[in-house]
Amino acid sequence: MTATAFAPGSVGNVGPGFDVLGLAIETLGDRVTVELTDGPARVDSVTGRDADLVPREPKRNAAAVAATAFLRALGDSRNPVVSIDKGLPLSGGLGGSAASSVGGAYAAALALNLDPRPLEIAAAALEGETAVAGVHLDNIAASVLGGLTLVRSVRPIDIVALTVKANWMLAVVTPNVRVETKAARKLLPASSGRAMWVQQMANSAGVVHAFAAGDGALLRRSLDDLYAEPRRASLIPHFNEAKQAAIAAGAFGCVMSGSGPTLVAICEDEAIATAAVAAMIEAFRIGDPAYPDRQDCLSHTLATVSPIARQGVRPA
């Protein structure tokens, strides 16, 4: 009664789709192992990226909370013994807590020899995510379903897998700064003007259709967040320089992943994505000792090129 799941990381919001759109990343994710026990829940081990920062207390660990929630939803009184191999940074904007939550719930299902429905995993994962980052499903939906996803409703949970036609690539760079989701959300107003939201809805619809049609020109015009990004940009030194560098390298567009600090550029192919990564790194290196004429150093901590994950959480 032990099982391991891999849950991909994700891009929250995907530009204008605040709390609504999510996009799964193939090469980055968390592996979670769950063993069922009649004893108390516990976190046995955490390895990988930022492992020393992950809570070991079961009630504060997203994977353990989600695994427990899945078991309780089935009326199972046993508890999870959780081991986590982190591929995603904490407070990095890549859905790290969501992936751990999804992985914990799915591994618990596998340990019971079940093939769970996506909504069952999402519901349990939401409890883990809520304990760490707040009540939102955009990262969870992408991690569960893969590809581009829509959150139509949180309560009741209604998540939809959207069509992704083109084999676009993602250029991912995480600078050396942490942005906590809860803190970043406090920067956002509860309401905004009508004209802004009309354009925001138009941009979100444009992003969805661009992915469905493989229309890069439409994506280039639509990948513009007027709500969260302008208010959060100051949390990431050299954000604007890095974003413009990726676009100049040929990306369709570049967005803050979730609340940041990760930037993700959506590109037509691997060559452009590789160039976009290099350009963003160069922009973030302002002030690096290797460049003594520059100031305000901010080195990157993660940089990669990845396909879009066509599959969500899966056995590992």
Secondary structure, 3 states (H helix, E strand, C coil): CEEEEEEEEEEECCCCCCCCEEEEEEEEEEEEEEEEECCCCEEEEEEECCHHHCCCCHHHCHHHHHHHHHHHHCCCCCEEEEEEEECCCCCCCCCHHHHHHHHHHHHHHHHCCCCCCHHHHHHHHHHHHHHHCCCCCHHHHHHHHCCEEEEEECCCCEEEEECCCCCCEEEEEEECCCCCHHHHHCCCCCCCCHHHHHHHHHHHHHHHHHHHHCCHHHHHHHCCCCCCHHHHHHHCCCHHHHHHHHHHCCCCEEEECCCCCCEEEEECCHHHHHHHHHHHHHHHCCCCCCCCCCCCCCCEEEEEEEEECCCCCEEC
